[in-house]
Amino acid sequence: MKRIGILGGTFDPVHNAHLELARVALEYANLDVVLFIPTGLPVRKLYTTHASAVERLHMLEAACEGIPGFEVSSLEVDRPEVTYTIDTLRLLKEHYGQQSKLFLITGEDAASDIHTWKNASEIARLVTILYAKRPGAGEEHTLPEGFAFQELPILPQDLSSSRLRTMLSRGEDVSSFIPAAALAYIENHSLYA
């Protein structure tokens, strides 16, 4: 039975905290693979991404290349319509088999909001949610009933894609925050300048 971790998001851009979250989830939950799935048309951030879906996909591919247990999927990028988590989960169950075990990797803020997502009760049946606390997230989050949650043993990192976009637009050094291959892609394609 395959154990599949799913780390979705805009990854605009991908950064080291994303990779560390995936690494911890891979080990903690004894996963066979962590799938990085960049959103194509993200329903919760519609029209707010700065790099295109294909550019974000290529940044992820560069960042994850050669890392055992990490794979990048174009599943959502290839879909022309708005992206919903439930659709992706159904497709992954078809691909990996109904006996596969899916783990959704996310931050505590998203985990506390998951009951508002489309087809939330079906999501609850399909996945275990591996969540990480986030620094500066503000108020205490309450996790909704009816979902299987596991907190990941990871130190919160105060790192966000929006902060990195600002730093990149100012020409500041971000080399300690973004994987070298992804940063090279950003620089070669003049993203976020």
trRosetta pair geometry for C-beta under 8 A, 3 or more apart (Angstrom, degrees):
i j d omega theta_ij theta_ji phi_ij phi_ji
1 99 5.1 -106 -116 141 98 102
1 100 6.4 167 -171 -107 74 37
1 101 6.1 57 151 -12 114 99
2 32 5.2 -77 -153 28 76 151
2 33 7.7 -14 -172 21 108 101
2 96 5.1 -108 67 -172 142 119
2 97 7.1 116 22 43 113 106
2 99 8.0 103 27 98 74 81
2 100 4.4 -18 65 -124 97 99
2 101 7.1 -167 95 31 51 67
3 29 6.7 -164 163 135 130 98
3 30 6.3 42 78 104 164 74
3 31 4.8 -134 116 -128 103 53
3 32 5.1 132 54 -5 72 87
3 100 7.5 -179 -79 -168 25 74
3 101 5.0 -14 -112 68 69 107
3 103 6.9 26 178 -10 85 117
4 31 6.8 85 -126 -159 11 105
4 32 6.6 -33 -76 54 55 99
4 33 5.9 -10 -124 66 69 90
4 35 6.3 9 -176 -6 101 114
4 92 6.5 -165 110 175 155 126
4 96 5.8 -106 -34 -81 145 171
4 100 5.8 20 -2 170 116 121
4 101 7.0 164 23 82 71 52
4 102 5.4 -24 71 -110 100 63
4 103 6.8 178 89 25 47 77
5 22 7.0 142 118 -145 141 76
5 25 5.1 120 -137 132 149 125
5 26 6.4 -103 6 -81 153 62
5 29 6.7 128 -79 69 111 136
5 31 4.4 -13 -26 -133 108 162
5 33 6.7 -148 34 104 82 47
5 34 3.9 -29 79 -109 121 74
5 35 6.7 173 87 19 59 66
5 103 4.8 -33 -106 75 64 108
5 105 5.4 34 -176 -31 103 122
5 130 7.1 -34 -131 30 104 142
6 34 7.7 -167 -64 -159 15 63
6 35 5.4 -14 -110 63 61 102
6 37 6.2 -11 -163 6 88 126
6 88 7.4 135 -161 131 144 123
6 89 7.6 -96 -20 -92 173 77
6 92 6.9 -73 -82 -76 131 170
6 102 6.3 9 -13 -169 121 98
6 103 6.7 169 16 82 76 51
6 104 5.3 -29 66 -109 107 57
6 105 6.4 179 76 14 46 83
6 127 7.5 -72 32 -121 126 135
7 18 6.9 127 159 -169 138 90
7 21 6.8 132 -125 106 136 112
7 22 5.3 -71 -27 -88 159 100
7 25 7.4 161 -64 41 114 157
7 34 5.7 24 -5 176 115 107
7 35 7.0 175 29 84 70 49
7 36 5.3 -27 76 -105 103 61
7 37 7.0 154 78 21 47 74
7 105 4.5 -30 -86 68 82 122
7 106 7.9 171 -129 -69 63 53
8 36 7.9 143 -90 -167 35 44
8 37 4.4 -30 -99 74 83 100
8 38 7.5 156 -153 -96 64 14
8 39 6.4 76 177 -57 101 85
8 76 7.2 78 -138 -14 115 153
8 85 6.9 -172 45 -108 161 91
8 88 7.0 97 -82 98 145 170
8 104 7.8 -32 13 -149 104 89
9 18 7.4 -133 54 -119 146 122
9 38 7.0 -43 78 -118 54 55
9 39 6.7 -84 144 -13 14 102
10 38 6.8 46 -161 -155 24 84
10 39 5.5 -42 -88 38 57 112
10 42 5.8 -64 -78 -27 95 155
10 45 5.8 -50 -61 72 137 154
10 49 5.3 -163 -158 -102 124 108
10 56 6.6 -88 169 -140 60 158
10 161 7.0 -151 85 72 105 169
11 14 4.3 5 -166 -70 106 79
11 18 6.6 60 -112 -110 94 166
11 36 7.1 59 -65 178 152 114
11 38 5.0 -82 35 -103 122 102
11 56 5.1 127 85 -173 95 107
11 59 6.7 180 140 86 111 118
11 60 5.5 27 146 -69 161 111
11 161 7.2 178 -156 -92 22 144
12 49 5.1 -146 -96 -146 153 86
12 50 5.6 129 176 35 119 88
12 51 5.5 -173 -136 30 86 96
12 56 5.8 -43 -83 -103 73 125
12 161 5.0 88 75 165 61 145
12 165 7.2 5 134 -65 83 125
13 51 6.8 60 -82 -2 79 144
13 56 7.3 -160 -121 -121 56 77
13 59 5.5 -113 -150 173 98 160
13 161 5.9 170 41 -140 41 99
13 164 6.1 -94 45 109 96 136
13 165 7.3 146 -1 -71 84 79
13 168 7.8 78 2 -33 128 154
13 178 6.1 21 105 -124 130 128
13 182 6.3 142 170 159 123 122
13 186 6.1 -29 -93 -83 157 129
13 191 7.2 106 -71 118 121 137
13 192 7.1 -75 -29 -35 115 143
14 18 5.3 -93 -158 51 78 153
14 19 7.5 74 167 -43 106 91
14 36 7.7 23 -112 -168 133 145
14 56 7.5 127 -31 -163 91 76
14 59 5.3 171 14 128 109 109
14 60 5.2 133 -51 -89 148 69
14 63 4.9 -113 107 -9 143 164
14 161 7.9 -4 -67 -99 15 112
14 178 7.2 106 92 -143 65 86
14 179 7.0 -20 111 20 109 109
14 182 5.3 -113 68 -133 107 160
15 18 5.6 112 59 3 57 100
15 19 7.7 -121 113 1 37 91
15 159 5.7 -145 122 149 144 123
15 161 6.4 -164 -12 -84 118 69
15 164 5.8 -170 -77 -45 134 158
15 177 5.3 -24 -155 157 115 85
15 178 5.2 -67 -116 -93 72 66
15 179 7.8 173 -146 -9 30 74
16 19 5.5 -55 -150 39 43 110
16 20 6.1 42 153 -20 73 105
16 157 7.9 -112 97 163 90 165
16 159 7.0 -31 61 137 84 169
16 176 7.8 -50 -9 150 150 51
16 177 5.7 -131 11 -166 109 39
16 178 6.8 -128 -28 -87 83 18
16 179 6.5 138 -79 -52 74 72
17 20 5.6 -51 -142 39 34 112
17 21 6.2 42 155 -24 64 104
17 157 4.3 -156 -109 79 118 139
17 159 4.3 169 -25 69 135 125
18 21 5.8 -56 -152 33 28 113
18 22 6.5 25 152 -16 63 107
18 36 7.6 66 160 -122 121 121
18 63 7.9 36 83 140 122 154
19 22 5.7 -55 -150 38 33 111
19 23 6.2 37 151 -23 66 106
19 63 6.6 -132 -69 161 121 115
19 64 7.6 -173 -109 -89 102 73
19 67 7.5 -117 -151 -124 112 171
19 70 7.7 -12 -136 -103 85 150
19 179 6.6 91 -35 -55 150 121
20 23 5.5 -50 -145 34 34 114
20 24 6.3 32 157 -17 66 104
20 154 6.8 132 137 -152 101 128
20 157 7.0 86 64 -18 145 147
21 24 6.1 -56 -148 37 27 107
21 25 6.3 25 154 -16 63 110
21 105 6.3 135 147 163 107 124
21 132 5.7 -103 -126 -14 106 154
21 152 7.2 90 -151 98 73 165
21 154 6.5 67 -108 -167 61 176
22 25 5.7 -57 -146 39 30 111
22 26 6.2 38 155 -28 65 106
22 34 4.4 150 -161 128 102 163
22 36 7.0 -36 -92 -71 149 97
22 70 6.2 66 141 -105 142 104
22 105 6.8 106 -98 122 60 168
23 26 5.7 -51 -149 29 28 116
23 27 6.7 15 158 -7 62 108
24 27 6.2 -64 -151 43 30 103
24 28 5.6 21 160 -16 69 118
24 132 7.6 88 79 -88 141 125
24 152 5.3 95 124 177 122 122
24 153 6.8 -150 -170 69 122 64
24 154 4.6 -33 -105 -76 179 116
25 28 5.9 -58 -128 43 26 106
25 29 5.7 -9 -178 15 66 115
25 31 6.4 21 134 -7 82 140
25 34 6.1 100 86 -97 116 128
25 103 6.9 171 -179 123 116 132
25 105 4.8 -32 -95 -107 165 132
25 130 5.1 113 -127 121 108 154
25 152 5.9 -54 -79 -109 73 137
26 29 7.3 -72 -134 51 8 84
26 31 4.9 -93 -132 53 52 111
26 33 7.9 -25 -120 -156 103 15
26 34 5.2 -83 -72 -30 99 116
26 69 4.8 81 -149 148 143 144
26 70 7.8 -69 -70 -65 145 72
27 30 7.5 11 -177 -73 27 44
28 130 7.3 137 88 -147 125 132
28 150 7.8 172 137 134 121 126
28 152 5.7 162 40 -136 168 81
28 153 6.3 163 -104 26 133 92
29 103 5.5 88 154 -113 165 171
29 128 7.7 167 -137 93 136 130
29 130 5.9 -84 -46 -82 140 143
29 150 7.1 127 -88 85 107 150
31 34 6.0 74 110 -60 150 74
31 69 7.0 104 95 -166 96 115
31 103 6.4 -106 -93 37 119 138
32 69 7.5 -167 149 -132 32 85
33 69 5.7 -167 -118 -161 48 58
33 70 7.5 150 -161 -94 75 12
33 71 5.4 3 -175 7 124 116
34 69 6.1 49 11 146 86 88
34 70 5.7 -21 65 -109 97 61
34 71 7.3 166 81 30 47 69
34 105 7.0 2 -142 -6 112 151
35 71 5.4 -28 -107 77 65 96
35 72 7.5 121 -163 -120 62 17
35 73 4.9 14 -172 -12 112 123
35 92 7.6 -163 40 -117 162 130
36 60 5.1 -165 122 -170 139 131
36 64 6.1 -155 12 -56 142 150
36 70 6.7 20 -17 -170 111 92
36 71 7.1 -170 20 92 77 42
36 72 4.8 -30 67 -108 104 69
36 73 7.0 169 75 19 48 73
37 72 7.9 155 -80 -162 38 54
37 73 4.8 -19 -97 66 84 108
37 75 5.8 -31 -137 47 115 109
37 76 5.5 91 168 2 101 117
37 88 6.4 108 157 -158 161 145
38 53 6.5 155 123 -157 116 73
38 56 4.6 163 -161 121 152 114
38 57 5.2 -138 43 -78 139 66
38 60 5.8 -155 -40 -18 119 147
38 72 7.7 10 -7 -163 97 101
38 74 7.9 -12 49 -116 94 50
38 76 6.6 -148 93 68 47 114
38 77 5.9 34 83 -56 98 110
39 42 3.8 54 136 -73 154 96
39 45 7.5 113 80 51 153 110
39 49 7.9 -165 81 -64 104 140
39 53 7.3 -100 105 -119 50 102
39 76 5.2 -63 -131 132 39 145
39 77 7.8 115 133 -68 18 65
39 83 4.9 -165 -152 60 91 157
40 53 4.8 29 -134 -129 57 152
40 76 4.6 -154 -12 143 91 76
40 77 4.6 154 -86 -112 92 31
40 78 7.1 -113 -76 30 139 28
40 79 5.4 -172 23 62 156 79
40 80 7.6 -102 147 -101 148 16
40 83 5.3 138 43 -51 83 123
41 46 6.5 28 176 -120 85 83
41 53 7.7 -51 -49 -66 52 137
41 79 7.8 -105 22 99 94 91
41 80 7.9 31 -9 165 127 33
41 81 6.7 -107 46 143 134 27
41 82 4.7 -88 104 -107 116 48
41 83 5.6 156 66 -8 61 87
42 45 4.4 13 95 50 127 89
42 46 6.4 -146 84 -67 62 51
42 49 7.0 111 19 -45 117 116
42 82 7.8 11 140 -158 7 76
42 83 5.7 -35 -98 53 43 117
43 46 6.2 -3 -147 -52 26 103
43 82 5.0 76 -82 175 87 114
43 83 6.2 -136 -21 68 86 61
43 84 6.1 34 -21 -82 143 69
43 118 7.9 31 71 -15 173 125
45 48 4.5 -99 179 56 83 116
45 49 6.4 87 127 -51 116 78
46 82 7.0 -26 -97 -120 116 110
49 52 7.5 109 114 -110 122 19
49 53 7.4 74 97 -66 163 63
49 56 7.1 -60 -172 -43 136 142
50 165 6.0 118 17 -131 164 139
50 191 7.5 110 123 -176 102 94
50 192 6.2 64 131 -91 140 79
51 55 4.1 -117 173 95 107 127
51 56 5.1 137 97 -57 115 82
51 59 7.1 45 124 -17 165 137
51 191 5.2 11 -94 -148 113 131
51 192 7.3 -41 -55 -46 100 88
52 55 4.6 96 53 7 79 103
52 56 7.0 -146 93 -4 41 86
53 56 5.8 -57 -148 38 30 110
53 57 6.3 35 151 -23 64 106
53 76 8.0 -130 -155 112 126 84
53 77 4.5 160 158 -132 116 92
54 57 5.4 -50 -147 34 33 116
54 58 6.4 31 154 -17 65 104
54 77 6.6 121 -78 -173 53 131
55 58 5.8 -54 -147 37 32 109
55 59 6.4 36 152 -22 65 103
55 185 7.9 157 -167 151 78 115
55 189 6.4 -171 -133 125 116 160
55 191 6.3 150 172 -93 140 137
56 59 5.6 -48 -147 32 33 114
56 60 6.6 34 153 -18 63 104
56 77 7.8 -169 73 -94 98 124
57 60 5.9 -59 -155 36 30 111
57 61 6.4 31 150 -20 65 105
57 72 6.8 129 -163 161 72 127
57 74 5.7 41 -141 -105 141 90
57 77 5.1 -2 -64 -66 134 166
58 61 5.5 -49 -144 34 35 114
58 62 6.4 37 155 -19 65 103
58 185 5.9 -179 125 -160 101 145
59 62 5.8 -56 -153 36 30 111
59 63 6.3 27 152 -18 65 110
59 182 4.6 62 -170 -144 84 96
59 185 5.2 -168 -100 88 67 143
59 186 6.8 48 -111 -58 118 84
60 63 5.6 -57 -144 39 32 111
60 64 5.9 10 165 -4 69 115
60 72 4.7 140 123 -121 112 133
60 182 7.4 38 -72 -103 24 119
61 64 6.4 -67 -138 47 23 97
61 65 6.3 47 159 -55 62 96
61 72 4.9 -118 -82 47 67 159
62 65 6.0 -35 -150 -5 26 118
62 179 7.3 168 116 101 86 118
62 181 3.8 -159 165 135 95 104
62 182 4.9 153 89 -77 113 55
62 184 7.1 -144 180 60 146 97
62 185 4.9 -170 -3 -32 164 134
63 178 7.9 -90 -101 -178 119 72
63 179 4.1 122 -132 50 86 146
63 181 6.0 -174 -79 73 38 101
63 182 4.1 10 -65 -47 99 120
64 67 5.3 -94 -164 35 59 118
64 70 4.2 -139 -158 134 108 127
64 71 7.1 148 148 -109 144 9
64 72 5.4 157 47 -42 146 105
65 181 6.4 -84 35 120 117 172
67 70 4.1 19 91 25 110 130
73 76 7.7 77 111 5 96 78
74 77 4.5 -68 -162 54 75 115
74 78 5.0 80 134 -33 96 102
75 78 6.4 -66 -154 32 16 109
75 79 7.3 13 151 -21 55 106
75 88 6.0 104 121 -132 132 94
75 91 6.2 158 -162 104 128 144
75 92 7.7 -6 -124 -65 170 86
76 79 5.7 -51 -154 25 40 112
76 83 4.6 40 -158 -122 115 136
76 88 6.0 -23 -69 -88 103 123
79 83 6.4 124 74 -89 131 83
79 87 7.7 90 -116 124 168 139
83 87 7.2 -133 -157 57 54 124
83 88 7.1 30 -169 -43 96 115
84 87 4.8 90 69 1 89 104
84 88 7.4 -165 94 -4 49 86
84 117 7.7 139 -163 179 89 96
84 118 4.8 -37 -154 54 132 141
84 119 7.7 83 154 24 131 108
85 88 5.7 -62 -155 39 38 111
85 89 6.2 36 153 -21 72 107
85 104 7.5 38 -167 -125 131 138
85 117 5.9 -10 36 179 127 142
85 118 7.3 158 42 54 81 91
85 123 6.3 37 109 -107 119 128
86 89 5.7 -54 -146 36 33 112
86 90 6.4 35 156 -20 66 104
86 117 7.3 158 -35 139 98 108
86 118 5.5 -108 5 101 127 95
86 119 4.1 60 -97 63 161 128
86 122 5.9 63 -136 86 119 120
86 123 5.8 -94 -89 -66 86 92
87 90 5.9 -54 -151 34 30 111
87 91 6.5 28 153 -16 64 107
88 91 5.8 -58 -150 38 32 110
88 92 6.3 31 153 -19 67 107
89 92 5.7 -55 -146 37 32 111
89 93 6.4 35 154 -21 65 103
89 102 6.2 120 -142 143 94 169
89 104 7.9 -38 -89 -72 117 115
89 122 7.9 158 87 128 138 98
89 123 6.5 149 -1 -116 165 71
89 126 4.9 86 166 130 135 153
89 127 6.4 -93 -126 -42 133 115
90 93 5.8 -53 -150 33 31 112
90 94 6.6 32 151 -18 63 104
90 126 7.8 -81 -69 -112 55 156
91 94 5.6 -53 -152 35 34 113
91 95 6.2 31 152 -18 67 109
92 95 5.5 -55 -143 39 33 111
92 96 5.9 3 168 7 70 113
92 100 7.5 -115 144 95 87 143
92 102 6.2 98 109 -101 133 130
93 96 6.7 -65 -128 53 22 88
93 97 7.4 -73 -177 95 54 19
93 98 5.8 42 178 -103 100 54
93 100 6.6 -166 -126 56 55 110
93 102 7.1 -68 -72 -35 83 133
93 126 6.7 -89 -60 -145 131 115
96 100 3.7 30 123 -48 117 164
96 102 8.0 139 59 -72 145 92
97 100 5.0 119 67 -24 77 96
101 128 7.3 8 173 5 101 112
102 126 5.8 -4 54 152 133 84
102 127 4.6 -66 103 -101 101 82
102 128 7.4 163 94 23 54 68
103 127 6.3 133 -114 -163 20 91
103 128 5.1 -26 -111 69 77 91
103 129 7.5 150 -164 -103 63 17
103 130 5.2 32 173 -12 111 114
104 123 7.7 5 -27 -175 156 104
104 127 4.4 44 -14 166 104 152
104 128 7.4 -178 23 83 73 39
104 129 5.0 -27 68 -110 99 69
104 130 7.0 176 81 26 43 72
105 130 4.9 -20 -104 73 69 107
105 131 7.8 163 -158 -86 44 38
105 132 7.9 26 -175 -13 83 102
105 152 7.8 41 -141 -48 93 143
106 110 4.3 -97 170 79 129 127
106 111 5.4 156 90 -54 116 83
106 114 7.8 132 67 -70 161 118
106 129 6.5 -38 33 -163 110 100
106 130 7.5 130 23 78 60 57
106 131 5.5 -26 77 -108 75 81
106 132 7.7 -159 105 23 33 77
107 110 5.2 91 59 13 78 98
107 111 6.9 -140 100 -7 39 92
107 131 6.4 51 163 -160 14 88
107 132 5.7 -52 -115 66 56 81
107 133 7.8 51 -162 -163 76 9
107 134 4.7 20 -160 -44 123 125
107 137 7.5 176 161 -96 122 137
108 111 5.3 -55 -143 38 35 116
108 112 6.2 35 159 -22 68 104
108 131 5.0 105 -84 157 57 124
108 132 6.6 -106 -31 90 83 34
108 133 5.1 16 -20 -107 139 47
108 134 5.9 -149 33 4 95 86
108 137 6.6 138 72 89 107 179
108 141 5.0 157 147 48 102 151
108 143 7.9 -82 -157 -73 83 97
108 151 7.9 15 -88 -119 106 94
109 112 6.1 -55 -151 32 27 108
109 113 6.7 12 153 -8 60 114
109 134 6.0 -42 -13 30 107 136
109 137 5.1 -152 -60 -153 115 127
109 141 6.0 -143 -98 -85 46 145
110 113 5.7 -70 -151 45 34 107
110 114 6.6 62 150 -61 68 86
110 131 7.6 -166 67 -123 84 111
111 114 5.7 -23 -153 -20 35 119
111 129 5.4 135 -126 154 106 139
111 131 4.0 -30 -43 -92 152 147
111 141 7.3 92 74 141 90 143
111 143 6.0 -24 134 -116 105 97
111 147 7.9 -175 -169 112 86 151
111 149 6.4 90 -176 -121 132 118
112 141 3.7 -123 -52 -177 153 112
112 142 5.9 100 -145 64 113 43
112 143 5.6 -94 -100 -90 69 48
112 144 7.0 126 -158 -21 46 80
113 116 5.5 -48 177 31 75 114
113 117 7.5 93 126 -41 79 88
114 117 5.4 -31 -162 0 53 120
114 120 6.3 135 144 -137 70 106
114 123 6.6 -135 173 112 109 145
114 129 6.7 -114 -35 -94 169 155
114 144 6.6 -137 63 30 83 124
114 147 6.4 68 88 -83 135 163
115 120 5.0 85 -150 -178 38 156
115 144 3.8 132 -38 -90 131 176
115 146 7.4 93 -104 58 109 117
115 147 7.5 -123 -69 -28 85 125
116 120 6.8 85 23 -65 10 141
117 120 5.0 122 61 -84 76 88
117 123 6.2 29 86 -14 127 159
119 122 4.3 -23 163 35 105 118
119 123 6.2 122 108 -26 79 87
120 123 5.3 -51 -148 33 37 116
120 124 6.4 43 152 -25 67 101
121 124 5.5 -46 -153 29 35 117
121 125 6.9 33 149 -17 62 101
121 146 7.1 -49 -119 156 72 140
122 125 5.6 -52 -153 35 39 110
122 126 6.2 29 153 -17 69 113
123 126 5.8 -68 -145 41 30 107
123 127 6.1 -29 179 27 70 110
123 147 7.8 -11 110 -111 93 110
124 127 7.6 -81 -124 51 15 73
124 146 5.1 -17 -148 138 159 92
124 147 4.7 -108 -121 -94 95 71
124 148 7.6 125 -164 2 72 73
127 148 7.6 -155 116 55 51 101
128 148 4.4 -57 -120 101 77 118
128 149 7.7 167 -174 -89 72 17
128 150 6.3 23 162 1 113 111
129 147 5.8 12 5 161 127 122
129 148 6.6 151 18 86 74 59
129 149 5.0 -26 72 -107 102 66
129 150 7.2 167 87 26 52 66
130 150 5.3 -24 -107 72 67 97
130 152 5.4 64 173 -57 96 105
131 143 7.9 -171 28 -101 158 124
131 149 6.2 -23 10 -156 117 101
131 150 7.5 151 21 76 70 45
131 151 6.0 -42 72 -110 81 56
131 152 6.6 -157 85 1 27 92
132 151 7.5 109 -102 -163 34 68
132 152 4.7 -37 -81 53 83 118
132 154 5.0 -28 -129 60 119 125
132 156 7.0 151 157 -97 98 70
133 137 7.4 -130 -176 6 68 138
133 151 7.2 21 -33 -154 90 113
133 154 7.9 -177 38 75 75 82
133 156 5.0 -70 101 -70 88 116
134 137 4.3 95 81 -56 99 120
134 156 5.7 137 -142 -142 20 114
135 156 4.1 140 -41 135 85 128
135 157 7.0 -134 7 87 118 12
135 158 4.5 -62 76 -75 136 86
136 158 6.1 73 0 -121 124 103
137 141 7.0 -31 128 -36 135 117
143 147 7.0 -115 169 65 101 117
143 149 5.3 -29 -172 -39 154 165
144 147 6.0 67 81 7 88 117
159 163 7.0 -125 -157 60 45 132
159 164 7.4 38 -176 -46 85 109
159 177 6.0 -179 -144 -147 127 111
160 163 4.6 95 63 6 88 102
160 164 7.0 -156 96 -4 48 86
161 164 5.6 -58 -148 40 35 111
161 165 6.3 42 153 -25 68 101
162 165 5.7 -47 -148 30 33 114
162 166 6.7 34 152 -18 62 102
163 166 5.7 -55 -155 34 33 112
163 167 6.4 32 149 -18 66 106
164 167 5.5 -51 -145 38 37 113
164 168 6.1 38 154 -20 68 105
164 174 5.6 90 -148 -142 92 143
164 177 5.9 -159 -102 119 117 139
164 178 6.5 114 -157 -57 142 113
164 192 7.9 -26 126 -163 78 165
165 168 5.7 -54 -146 38 30 111
165 169 6.3 31 155 -21 64 106
165 192 5.0 -133 -141 -138 71 123
166 169 5.8 -56 -148 35 29 111
166 170 6.6 18 155 -10 63 109
167 170 6.0 -66 -152 43 30 105
167 172 4.1 -83 -168 63 84 122
167 173 7.9 -62 169 62 118 28
167 174 5.1 123 111 -72 131 111
167 177 7.9 76 65 42 158 150
168 171 7.6 43 -176 -72 33 24
168 172 7.2 -83 -64 49 24 77
168 174 6.0 -35 -70 -10 81 146
168 186 6.8 -83 -137 166 143 138
168 191 7.5 -13 154 107 149 74
168 192 3.9 34 105 119 136 129
168 193 6.9 -84 148 -78 92 45
169 192 5.7 -101 -59 163 75 78
169 193 6.5 126 -119 -166 53 18
171 193 7.9 45 -74 -138 77 79
173 176 7.6 49 135 3 98 89
174 177 4.9 -65 -174 48 80 112
174 178 5.2 38 132 3 107 113
174 183 6.8 -178 90 -115 97 121
175 178 7.0 -69 -121 52 26 83
175 180 7.2 32 -155 -98 88 75
175 183 6.2 64 -110 -137 65 174
178 182 5.4 -116 170 88 99 112
178 183 4.5 122 103 -67 117 98
178 186 7.2 -4 150 -2 157 145
179 182 4.5 77 67 13 91 108
179 183 6.8 -166 88 -10 42 88
180 183 5.6 -57 -145 38 29 112
180 184 6.3 34 155 -23 65 103
181 184 5.6 -47 -148 31 32 114
181 185 6.7 36 150 -19 61 101
182 185 5.5 -51 -154 33 36 114
182 186 6.5 40 147 -22 66 102
183 186 5.4 -48 -149 33 36 116
183 187 6.3 33 154 -16 67 106
184 187 5.8 -56 -146 40 31 109
184 188 6.0 30 156 -19 66 110
185 188 5.8 -56 -141 39 28 110
185 189 6.2 0 166 5 64 114
185 191 7.7 12 123 9 76 132
186 189 6.6 -79 -148 50 20 91
186 191 4.6 -92 -148 54 71 111
186 192 6.4 -15 -164 25 114 113
187 190 7.5 26 -171 -74 30 40
190 193 5.1 -50 -175 3 79 135
